[in-house]
Amino acid sequence: MIFRHLLPTLSLIALLSSCEKEIELATKSNKCIVANALITENEPIAIRIFNGVDYIGKKRSELLENANLTVYCNGELLEEINGINSDSSYRTSVVPKFGEIYSIKIDCQHYPTATASATVPNPIQIKVLQPDSVQMFVDIDGYKTYESSGEVVLSVTDTTDELRYYLLTVTGYVKYPGNPDTVKYRMTPVYNNLTAQPASLSDIMTHMFESADVEHVKDKEYILFSNQNWQGKSTTLRFGLYNFSEKDADIYVMAFDEEYYKYFISKELQRNEDEESLMFSEPVSIYSNVKNGLGLFAGYSMATTKLCSVRDTIYEH
Amino acid sequence: MTFKINKYVIILLLLVCGNMTMAQKHTISGVVRDAGSGELLPSANVYLNSGVGTVTNNYGFFAITTTHPEVILNVSYVGYSAYSQTFTTTKDTVVDIKMLSDNQIEEVVVTDNSSQSRLRSSQFNIANITMKEVSQLPTLLGEHDVLKAMQTMPGIGYGADGMTGLYVRGGSPDQNLILLDGAPVYNANHLFGFLSVFNAEAIKSVSVLKGGFPARYGGRLSSVLDIQMKEGNINETHGMASVGLLSSQLAVEGPINEKTSYLLALRRAYFDLIMWPMCKISDIRDGVGKSSAGYHFTDINAKVNHRLDTKSQIFASFYSGIDKFRSKSEFPSGGYDVDDRFRLKWQNQTATLRYNLTLGNKLFMNSSLIYSRYKYFTKSSVRYDYFESDRYEYSSAKSESALQDWAAKTDFDWYPTENHIIKTGIGITRHRFSPEQSAYESGYSRNASSVADTSYGTKKVKSVDLSTYIEDDWTMTKSLKANVGTRLTLFNVEGRTYTSVEPRASLCYLISDNLSVKAAYSKMTQYVHLVSNSSVGLPTDQWLPSTKKIKPESSDQISAGLQYNSPNYEFTAEGFYKKMNNLIEFREGANYMSYQNWEEKLTSGNGRAYGLEFMAKKSSEHTTGWVSYTLSWSNRKFAELNNGECFPFKYDRRHDISIVAMHSFSKKFDISANWNISSGNRVTLPIARFTDLDGEESVAYSKRNEYRMPLFHRLDVNANLNRPKRRGMATWTFGVYNLYARQNPFYIYTDCEKNEWLGDCRYFMKKVSVLTIVPTISYKIKF
């Protein structure tokens, strides 16, 4: 008879015996300098300097306005900057050149001195082949349909013997009735499962899909590839273009080194993390190349070309 | 490679053959069994008055060769009265020794003679625990668990609090070869890892080897957990029935005829029965829709043992365990009905058909056919059925993974002289891996033709594992024993064949009658890997083979130790150093949930673990207990993880102490307690927030596993009240798991508390604890 009450009570206690509680783990203080800059040729170096704060608490990462920035080129002093520009960055008066090594040293009271180095990579050369292969479908009223698509064939020429990474994006322009402004938007370039591709392109794709780091970019608005198998050579890149609109579009190919590549990938991986998955996987830190600090100081160069010859097709419902 | 194989084989043959004396001798051989049940007793200590001795093998067989015409044969086994018989013989003799257990005689002085045999054995690095001890230890929800009992031994750690996973000498759970009657068990977890699949009522013996592996064992880096099921009582029918908070059990064993016995044990958990009324109450309270959810597991252990004649015996054993979780909810929402369902199922099956034959008096053969399968299946579906139209939306996703083994092996134990026991054998295993097979269905009308079905998944992989070994248990002098051997393995997968030569050696030197010193070396190779990045034993963890891309894991371990025995006490101290190569881990950011080829998610690296283990054990008539302490380090180094820097293993516990005590006040009342205290698990924590290159707030994490969770400790207590019944014994068990409600962190997560008014956010860390004070009550009746 006693178990009439005891058993349900014990069962309930067992089921409810889990709990959660806020805890404090003694972690080291992580007050540090955060330096962020992407440098390219013929543009002044503009560095945004913040503070990094301990994860636990309310403090926010804020701009550091009283830092001393020293810039070196190939180890020689180039410039010293005290104070921020109107765009909240520490800006140099000199501009970088391809191939030079630029180093920065940042001093700020109460923070350890942070340093970093970067080089501006040589740009890639690009050219659209078969420019009429992109089709735009419009309905009977002249409006673009969702299925607008096509294939872009791009000749790319690498100009370095070093490992480089490239990020390809396509920007379209659209004019809406009643709106005088042209609206820019990102299109979705994707790899097609094409046959009879040049060997060099196969190499790119093989590298793309063998690398777990970049597998997830398939559905993004960019294509990321490297020159691993065609350093200093030309190759052909084919990709699909969905949701194409109007006739004009710009193709951008950004060249960068491994530092930015690591940042880019880690940023993407951290974006994909959520609370639930953290229980089952190791968290990803945003890559940083700033010694004694956080952030990224890296170089890039941009190549661009227009995709303007498009074969129109009227699609009737 | 050919040179290496030849070298090892020649050295071994020279060692074996060069020391065999060819004088005319006679042999006493036979089996040792329990007098009451007829169960064969493995590892019983058999020795002659001349000092020559051996232990029974896994099937209770022994053979001792002597030149003396008159000898006294002594047999001892823990929990049994010592057996002694004088033989006057000039020819080979076969005996069938029946040991009386302490339950079968009125007065018995229980002395743990097995510790004396361990003192003299070259094999060490072994954790032994008797099933009687397992049945007395405190339990979680009344379930006696051999894996949790093993976690109280030195060198054997646990993962998250309350879980059954074994972390042996810095290794991960997939590095443990878990054998149930010789068949590998790939997922030994029930209840998402809180309980093991092994029903203590069906188990005869269990032991864990942590190092100094004899050549007959292979396939995993860190340990061999050898579990033998009972054969079934050959003399009379007995049974057991129990009711606990979590499950009920029924076990029956007995003779079919004078040569055949059987065992059948069933266990079923009934969380589903508890959850059913809860769901109904919830439905009534909400007044909208219907919901149901349930979880249960079922175990079936069965074994038939048939003695063909005095020299041969055949066994067939079978295990099937299945876990099922399901949830279903039906409710109206707007203009449609929603039907949401989820199912999760995982299943282990093993079967062993074994044939034992004694050839002459000196050769024992064991041939086995083995089958093992692990499978999980999950399906979720949702359906929207619109009230006033034919519109109907349906989508479902299902995923399954499976691993199936077929194996055949033959082992020989040969007792050529009094100083040698040669063990050799050959085995072949065919694995079939089916990882991550998924399918997605969707439809927009009741017309079946509109349903899109997309099946995708990774390729199925078949592999063949061939192994052969030879080892010699060699008594070199009265004080010096050795076990030397080598194992050769070939693993064929995807057209590639990996080979491995694994030398093994262990030495024991008896300094005095009470003190021995031991040392061992072993190389191990592992061709199957568990892909898991959770601390809980999720059924979705996947076993995968070595492939062209993923090389086999291997380890080299050296260990040394001291053992001291005194009446009722046993002290051991052991040290080890283990180097592990080609370990696999998930790449940063990858986890089993991402849809990606499994080979691409993994990266490989190396590891090393080292440490010291101490144990003091007391065994007396009324009190048994032990104190174990492990001081250890376990690190990993992967080129693609933690910037290529060395980092601690997640379960790198610096200190781990277990104190176990069991005391019988009388035959009617006994109590037990287990207190464990250990360093917390390692963890990677978010340490800083900063503005990144894209102007967004990002998180910087510590180095991998840089921090340690708070100290783990927990006290479990148990009391058994035995009441003799007319036809057996009834036992009430009362216990409390985590008596003082210690909130050990199960995992840690971070969160932020937003202040809408101020627009700021307070970041903090939280620990989630489970099993904080869990009372237990169960009732068992034996007949």
Interface residues (C-beta under 8 A of the other chain):
Chain A: L6 L7 L10 S11 I13 A14 L15 S17 S18 C19 E20 K21 E22 I23 E24 L25 T27 K28 N30 C32 V34 N36 A37 L38 R48 F50 N51 G52 V53 D54 Y55 I56 G57 K58 R60 S61 E210 S211 A212 D213 E215 H216 Y263 S266 K267 L269 Q270 N272 E273 E275 S277 L278 M279 F280 S281 E282 P283 V284 S285 I286 S288 L294 G295 L296
Chain B: L141 L245 I274 N533 S534 L538 F586 R587 E588 G589 A590 N591 Y592 M593 S594 Q596 E600 K601 L641 T684 L685 P686 I687 A688 R689 F690 T691 D692 L693 D694 E697 S698 V699 A700 Y701 S702 R704 Y707 M709 P710 Q743 P745 Y747 I748 Y749 T750 D751 D760 C761 R762 Y763 F764 M765 K766 K767 V768 S769 V770 L771 T772 I773 V774 P775 T776 I777
